[in-house]
């Protein structure tokens, strides 16, 4: 007899993963026939429908979408109707706190083979009160077709390492209605999807040999893929639709194995057959990958640069019809690319496209080897990556010990070449999920990634070892000049004019010889300390921008070079003549910001107003006087 082990479902209730909400505008129809336009944020664990940035909820008694308040982690209708009643005010921090409070999985164990032929059952199930729109043959093509399918996607992104084979069966009829299985609880969780999955597994048992889908021979079906009639809540916003997710519904079978792990996704997306993006994302969890979007929704995580971010929704003609490849970090976890480590490399280097050459490049923090590192991949708009927001060298800052929801120190962080940090803010508040300015050189033509660039190559301990300059694009290749190896830290380039300053360089290995090149009269003296691992250079900065070059050779004859542009910094503090609380800050013309409106051309500086003292500006503290 086949039984659903419902008690075990509760035990697994915090282990599931889900798809992020569809990022586009959703049209909602009110009971009087009027329409409003909203955007949904979140995932299965916590999500909100927002109208002009304010949360709304569908009143189950009246059918109206109404403004909602958040109280005690619950969504409560105010009774006010968008577009008809007065607007409702709520601070976005309250929204972010609600999304961040949900319990989500911390890790995911990989148990499915990631190479060779891997088989999955696909079970189509209808509700007792609905009609389906597409046939099993349509889904066989969606999963197994040549040229565009889930199978084709995984063949491409794995470089042919894995071949997925799907057995599509159904439609079967569930015992209860659509709204029963998709009904949300007071926190927005779907209440009964596991029951639907167990019914699907049991209904298909006479027609399947589930032991064929135990690819690793551990006595359990590796995953059951369930397709339910209709739309998914992640795109429709309908609170009685099921939100696509990966979860567990332990169910015994007649074939000597247990079916437990599953993914569930909808039949349709906006009245047409579903695209492959959501399906491929949920399968990513089956292969052991975590979500790389920011699950507390204060930012966008890696955005559209990877399938496990929001790249599952990338599309050419429809959302999700051209989902992004996995990010280089995810590909490494699956062993679907090789890794080239660049620590110690000096000279010109060529980065080949990851889609065709199956190589990613890493640069370790020597003090946290294999834990913290930069990961670089050359992404091109080819194959399923055609819908990427841009192309070029994507640089990720990785910390294997971090959390993806920490906006200042996340596990996988994109170093955005344009320096706008747009991925660090959620798109609903006016930013992007990835742009052509993110890669190097990209649309911002950023040709350098080093200690004092924006973004910079500092590790989280503040030290920088990687310097990549002269980044250029030749056909599909990216080239750059690497200098790395022994210089651990360079001095800050902002100096105070007219005073004696000490420049400090730190090294990973003891220095045997060094040469300083600078304009005459600047360097006063220099000395190696700490057994050759630190160099102190005393200088008197001139009244102009200058360059200083340092060439070093360590005890093992390894050479390195550093050339920095230094900006002499001067300031005066004067009242503005109007308000005693405002001061004038003077800073150099050589600064890389646009100057203010107030110029002092004789001094070579420009100023801007600051409200209070003390402040730290450009590496110098301006005290209260």
N, C-alpha and C positions, 0 to 999 in steps of 0.2 A: 504493500500500500504506500502511496505517495503522500507525505505529510509535510506541511510547512512548519518549521521549527520556530514558531513566533517568539518564544522566550529568548532565543538567541539573537533575534533581530534587535531587541533592546540592548543587548550587550555590545552590539556592533554599532550602536546608533551615533557614535561620534567619529566613525572611521571613514565616512564617505567623502566624495569629492564631487564638485558640480561645475557647470559651465557658467562663465560670467554673463550677465544680461546683454541682450542685443543692444548695441550702442546707438542705434538710430532713433528717429522720432517714431512714436507709436500713436496711431489714431484711435481714440476712445469714443464710443457712441453712448450718449446719455439716453435715458428712457424717453425723453421728449423728441428724440431724433437729432438733437444738436450734437456737434462733435467738438472735442477738445484734443489738443496735441500735447503729448507728454513724453518723458524719457524715463526709462527704468534703470536703476543702478542696483548693484549687489549681485548675490548669487542665491543658491537654494537655502543657505543658512541664514541669510538676512538680506532683504531687498526692499526697495521702496520705489513707488511710482512718484515722479516729481513733475509738477506743473509749475513752470516758471520758477523752478528751484525750490518749491514748497511741496512737502509730501501730501499725497492724496490717497484715499482708500475707497474701495467700492463697498458701499453700504449693502449688506446682504438682504436687508429687509425691504429697501426701496429700489435697489439697483443703480442708484446714483453714485457717481464718483464725487467725493467730498474731501475738502481739506482735512488733514489729520494732524493731531498733536502726538508727541511721543512722551509717554509717562511710564516710569517703572519698566522700561524696555518693552513697552506695549504700544501698538498703534491704535489711537482712539479717534474716531470721527468727531469733527466739530459740528457737522451738519451744514457747513457753509459750502456752497457749490462753486467750483471754479468758473470764472467767466460770467457768473450771475450775481453772486453775493460779494461782499467786501473781501479783499485779500486777507490771507492769514499769515502772520509773521512768525517765523521760527529761525533761529540762528543755525548756520550750517554746521557748527561744532556739535550741536545736538544730533544732527543727522549722522555725522561721522562717528559719534560715540555709540549710537544705536547699531550701526553696521559693524563697528569694531568689537562689540560685546558678544557677538555670536560665537558659539563653540565650534571650532573647525579642526580638521585633522592636522596634527603636527608632522607626521611622517607617513610614508606609505611603503610597504614591503613589496619588493618585486618577486613574483612567483611564476610569471609566464615567460617561456623562452623568447629570446629576442633575436633569434636567427633561425634559418631553415623554414620549413612549412609549419604554420601555426593555424589551427582550425577553430572556428567559433560557430555556434548556432545563432541564427537570427530568427526570433519568434515575433510574428505580427499578431497583435491582439486588439480586438475591437471592444467597445463598451456595450452594455446591454441596451442602450438607448441612442446609439449613434450609427452612422453609415460611413464606410470608408470610401476614399476617392481614388486609390491606386491599387494595383494588383501586385501579387507576389513577384511576378515577372519584372515589374518596374523596380522593385527593391533588389532583386537579384542583379539587375544591371547597375543599380546605384552602388552595391557592395562589391560586385565581382567584375564589372565591365572593363573593357579595354579603352584607354584614353582618358576616361574620367570616372573614377570610382574610389572607394575607400582602399581597396586593394592596390590600385594604381598609385594612389598617394603614398602609401607605405613602401611600395617598391621604390619609388623615387627618393623619398627622404632617407631611406636606409641604404641607398646605393645598391639595391638588389640583395641585401643581406637577409631580408625576411620576406616571405611570401604568405600573405593571409588568404585563407580559403574559408568562405562563408557558405553555410547551408541555410537557405531561407525557407521558412515554412509558415503557413497560416493563410488566411486569417482565422484566428480562434475567437470565440465570444466569451467575454468575462461575465461574471454572475451579477455584477452591480453596475450602477450608472456611472457616467463620466464624472459627475460632480462628487460622487462618493470617493473615488480614488484620488481626485485632485484637490479636494477640499483642504484649505489651509487652517492651521490652528491659529491661536491668538498671536503667535510670534511669526507667522508667515510660512511655517514649514508645511509641506504636503503631509497629510495625515496617514494615507493608506496606500502609497505606491508599492510597498513591499508585498502587500496582499495581491496586487495585480500581477506582479512578477511571479510569485509562487503559483498563481492560477495558470499563468502562461507556461511555466515549466511543466506543470502537471498535465496540461492539455496537450502539449507537444510530445510527451513521453512515449506514447504508443507509436509515434512516427519517427523517432530519433533514437539512435544508440548514443547516449550521453558519454559513454566511455571513450568515444572517438575524439571528444573535445577535452579530455584530460591530457594535454600535450606534454606535461612534465611527469606524469605517472604518480602523482601524490594522492590519488583517490578523490580528487575534486575537479569538477569542470572549471577550467581556467577563467572563463567568463561567459555569461549568457547575455546576448544583446537583445533587448526587447524594444520593439517599435510599437508605440500605442497610436491609436486613431487620433487624427486632428493635430492641433498646434501644441507647442510647448510654451509654458508660462514665461520662459526667459525672453521670448520674442513677442508674445501676444499681450502680456500683462494681465491676462485673465486669471484671477486668483483661484479658479477651479480647474485650470489646466495644470498638468504635471510639469514641474521644472526638471529639465534633463540633468542627470547626475549619475555617479557611480556609487554603488552601495552594496549591501549584503541582504540576502533573503534566503537563509539556509533551507533547502528543500531536498528531501530524499527522492531518489529515482529508482526505477526497476533495473538499472544497468550497473549496479554495484558502485556507483559514485554519487557524491553529493553535489548538487548545484547550489552555489551560494553567492559568489561575486557576480554582479551584473552591472550593465549600463542600460539606461532607459532614455529614449529620445523620441521625438514626435514623427508622425507620418508626413506632416506638411509644414511648410514655412511660407506664410502669407499666401495661402490658397494654392500653392504649387507643391510638388513633391519636395521633400527636405533636401538641402544641400549637404555636402559631406563634412563641413567644418565642425559642427557640434559632435558628430559621430567620431571623427578622428581625434578630437580633444578628449572625449571620454575614454577612448581606447588608450590614449596616452597614460591615463591613470592606471589602466589595467597593466600596462608595461612598467609601472612603478614610478611614474613621474609625478611631481607635485605641481600645483598651480603656481604660475609665476606672475599672475596679476596680483595686485595688492588686495588681499582679502578683507582688509578693513576699509577699503575704498577711499582712503585719504589721498591716494595717488594712483598712478596707472601701472606700477610695476615695470615690466619690460614692454608693455603696450603691444603694438601690432607686430613686433619683431620676432614673435615666436608663437607656435600653436598653443602652448600652455599659458601664454599671456592672453591678450585679446585678439591675437592673430587668427584665431579660429573663425572670426567674423570677416576676415579679409575677402573681398570679392571683386570680380570684374563686372558682372551683370547683375548678380544677386549676392546678398550677404552669405559668406561661407562657401562660395563656389570656387574660390582659389585660396584656401587657407595657407597661412605662412608655414614654412618649414619649421621644425623644432629649432630653438636657439642652439648655439654651439654647446652650451652647458648641458642641455638635455641630451644632445647627440652623444656627448662624451659619456654620460651616465648609461646610455644604451649600447655603448661601444660601436656606434655606427659611423664614427670618424676616427682618424688617427690624430695624435697630439704631437706638435713640434714645440719644444721648450726653447725659448730665446734668451734665457739668462746667460750672460757672458758673451753674447754675440755682438760684434762690432762691425759696422759697415752697411752697405746697401742691402736691402732685403726685398723679396717679392712675395706678396701674399696672393695666393691663387684662390679662385672662387670656391667656396665650400661646397656648393651644390654639385660641382662636377669633379672636384679634386679630393673631396672627403678629408680635408685637413683643417684643423683649428690650431691656433698658436697661443701659447701661454707664457706668462712671465711671473715667476713666483716671488713673494716676499720671503727672502732667505730665512728670516726669523720665524716664519709660520708656513713652512714648505707644505704644499698640497692642501693647505687650509685657506690661505689668502693669496690671490693671484689676479692678474689681468688676463682675460681671455679675448682673443681677437679673431674675427672671422670676416672674410670678404664675401658680402652678400650681393647677389645680382638678381635682377628682375627676370628670371627665367623659370620655366616649369610652373609648379604651384606657387613659387615665390614671385610670380609676375605682378601680383597685387600689393607687393610691399610698398610702404610709403616713400622709399628711396633706395639707393644702392651705394655701396662703398664699404669701407672698413668699419665694422661695428666693434667697439671696445667695451667689454663688460668688466666691472669690478666685482670679483667674487669673494665672498667669505662664507665658507661651508658651515661655520658655526652660527651664522646670523639668521634672523627671521626675515622673510620676504615682506612683512608688513611694517618693518622699521624704516621709515622714510629717509633717515639720516645714515643708516648703516644696514642695508638690506643684503640678503643672500646673493642675489643676482641683480646688479644695477647697471643700467646702460649709461656710459659716459657720453652724454650728448655733445657732439662736436660743436654745435652752434651755441652751447653754453646757456641756453634759455631754461634748462631744467624743467621743461614742460611736462615730462613724464612724472615729475615729483608732485604734480597737482592733478586732481581728478578732472577729467574733461568737462564735466557738467559746469564747472566753475570757469570755463573759458579757455582750456588748454587742449593739447592734442594727445593722441595715443601713439604718436610716432610721426616724424616728418622727414623730408629730404635733407634737413639740416642735421640730423642725428649722426649719419656716418661721416667718416673722414675720407677725402676732404669735404665731400657733400656740397650742398647748395651754399653753405656758409664759407666754403673754401678754407677750412681750417687745416693747415698743413703740419701742425706740430702737436705732440702730446708729451709733456715733460713736467718738471717740477713746478714751473711758474707759468704754465699756460692755463687757459680756461676752456675746458676742464683740465685739471692737473693730474699727474701720475703718482700722487702721493698715496702710500698705503695708509691704513687707518691709524698706524702709530706715528704718522707725520713724516716719515722718511720716504724719499723717492729714489728709485734706482733706474727706472725705465725712462729713456729719452728717445722718442721717435720723431724725427724731423723730416722735412722735404717730402711730405706725403703727397703722392701724385697718382693719377689714374691713367693707365695706358691700356686701351681696349678694355678687357675685362679684368686686368690685373691691377693691383695696388702696390706701389713701391714706396719705400721710405728708407731713411738712414737711421740705423740703430746704434746707440752708444750706451753701453751698460757695463756693469761688472763690479767696479770698485768704489765709485763715488756714491756714498750713502746719503749725504745731505749737502745742499748748497745753501748759501746765505740768502736772506731776504733781499730783494733788489732795491728797497726803499731806504734811503740814507738821509741823515740830517746835514744839510749844507753848513760848512764852516766849523764843524766839530770833528774830533778824531773818532773814527769808527773802527770796529774790529770785525772783519769778515771771518766767519768760521765755516770751514769745510770739514765734513766727516767722511771716513772711508771704512769699507768693510775689511780691507787688508792693510797691513803697514806699508807706508809709502817710502820708497828708497830715494827717489829724486823728484823734483818738481820745478816748473818754470812758470813765472808770472809775466804776462804781457799786458801792459796798460799804458795810458798816456803819461808823459813825464811828470814827476813831482807828486803823484798821487799816493804811491805805496811808500810807507815809512819804514816798516820792517816786517819780517815774517818768520814764523818758527813752527816746527812740527812738535806736537805734544802727544801724550797718551800712547807712547811707543809707536809713533808714526801713524796713528789712526785719526789724528785731528791736526788741521793746519789753521793757524791764526795769522791773519794778514791785517796789519794796522794801516789805515789809509786816512787821508784828509780829502773828502769829496769836493770836487770843484763846483762851480756855479753853472754846471751844464750836465746833460746826460753823457755818460761815457760807458765804454765796454771794457771788461776785464776778462782775460782768458787765462785759464789754468790748465797746464799739461802735467800729468803725473804718471809715474811708472812705479809699480809696487815691487816688492822683493822677489816676485816670481817673473818679473819682466812683462807684466800685463800693463798695457797703456790705456789711459782714459783722458778725456778732455772735457772741459766745461768753459763755455763762453756765455757770459751774462751781460745784459744791458742794465746798468744801474741808473736810478732816477734820484738825483739829489732832492731832498724833501726839505722845504722851508715852510714855516707857517707863522702867522701873527694872529692874535686874537684882539679884536677891537669891537666896541659896541657899535651897533648899526645906526645909532643916533635917534632911533625911534623907540625901540623896545629893549629894556635891560636884559630880557631873557634870550635875545638873539645875538649870535656872534658870527664873525666872518672867518671862514677857514680858507687858507691859501694852499693850493696844491700845484704840482708841476704841469706845464703844458704838455710834457711828454707822456702823460698818463693816457691810457687807452680808452678812456671814456670820452663822450662828446662834451666839450666845454660848456660852462654855464653862460649866461647872457652878460655877466659882468666881467670885463677883461681889464687886466693891468699889463699892457703890452711892454712897458719898460722893464718890468721885473721878470717877464717870462713865465708868469704864473697866472692862474685864474682862481676864482674863489667861489664858494657856495655857502649858503646859510646853514648853520646848525643850531638846534634849539637849546641844548643843555650841555654842560660839561660835568665830569670828564667824558671823553669819547676815545675810542681807539680807531684811528684812521690810517689806512695805507701802511700798516705795520708799526705805527708810532702812537703812543698814548699822549693825548693832549690833556693835561691836568686842569683841574678847576683852579682858577687864580683869583 
